[in-house]
């Protein structure tokens, strides 16, 4: 047999394998472009093209996906990116990790007077709330300390976070969701304005929680009769103004008495100024006095006045994921960077590198994960549905799986999913993180169908009409329930 005959025979033998490979590719292509009719109808109704979505529904027990559409295309996941940050935090610290804040008197204590500084020393605690700071400062008052001749301040050793512009994303830097990570982060850098009708319903009362020294509240709200709009707080005109006397929060607009008590969150100061203003405000409210001194605190041994541990990482992640807290997510990313690269000059950048390394070690980053701040409030962050599903599968096989899943909103019940899936059959049977930006709607998590089978579910819609695509995700849940 000549060389030509041998080659022809070899080609004939390879033909079935080649055809099988082509058929497999074609099957994958068909699978990736086929939607259940109800989903296709909702997608058409929303005027969102098929190429603008990514879907992956995967049995947790393994096997072929039930549904896979554009699952290898990296897309903007919005706040669903917090799942990646949560995974990195659990891998770095463990589910039961706590951070510790300490109140230290640095100087000489003479009776009820401290000649020196009273310092709240934080290790970057992402959940150092006003209530916990109040508890620490009240301990100092209960021990007899009343006057500070020096400074009352917060210090965070070992956390290097360069300044970031809170106005960069959408120009609304006074909104808490834009708060960047900070070594001086307290109370999520957020003050709550409580609004309510006066007892005689003749005016609108507004109060600040916690109190902030040097921050005043200008209330020009007009009370009125009539029904309460669901977005009444968003309709108000709010502003933050700086002058020689300090910072003024201004409120204007109309507030129906039927609205009762409502809350408005604001971030009126940079983190380091907010921390000082909050600590001083609480201290003075407790009856303490602060007499600032320019001279440094006299040399003396430090006295530990009080200490307080944070909730566990699981409890903190619960608040972050249930209510999609950007400040917590950004802080956790920086803490991951500090834990894994303590000498790095920028712990946010180090956190991004650490997350990439963790994903790579698990074979997750196959299609290009782009991380910016770990919160999802970004136009640049990207992850493919297939990579996110692989992350969720990894979590499912970790010892902390139950704790991780418990941090996710329950469909139709709580958190950011309490209203979106209230009337679907899968209600209460799905734990999913939601994500929303102007042109993004996303969900990812764990779900159980009517048959009792468990699935990973990832769905991204990235299109200018994404806001109209809510029913697409509802139809996906309805379809999955019947599997």
Secondary structure, 3 states (H helix, E strand, C coil): CCHHHHHHHHHHHHHHHHHHHHHHHHHHHHHHHCCCHHHHHHHHHCCCCHHHEEEEEEECCCCCCCEEECCCCEECCHHHHHHHHHHHHHHHHCCCCCCEEEEEEEEEEECCEEEEEEEEEECCCCCCCHHHHHHHHHHHHHCCCCEEECCEEEEECCCCCCCCCCCCCCCCCCCHHHCCCCCCCCHHHCEEEEEEECCCCCCEEEEEECCCCCEEEEEEEEEECCCCCCCHHHHCEEEEEEECCEEEEEEEEEEEHHHCCEEEEECCCCHHHHHHHHHHHHHHHCCCEECCCCCCCCCCCCEEEEEEECCCHHHHHHHHHHHCCHHHHHHHHHHHHHHHCCCCCCHHHHHHHHHHHHHHHCCCCCCCCECCCCCCCCCCCEEEHHHHHHHHHHHHCCCCHHHHHHCCCECCCCHHHCCCCCCCCCCCCEEEEEEEECCEEEEEEEEECCCCCEEEEEEEEECCCHHHCHHHHHHHHHHHHCC
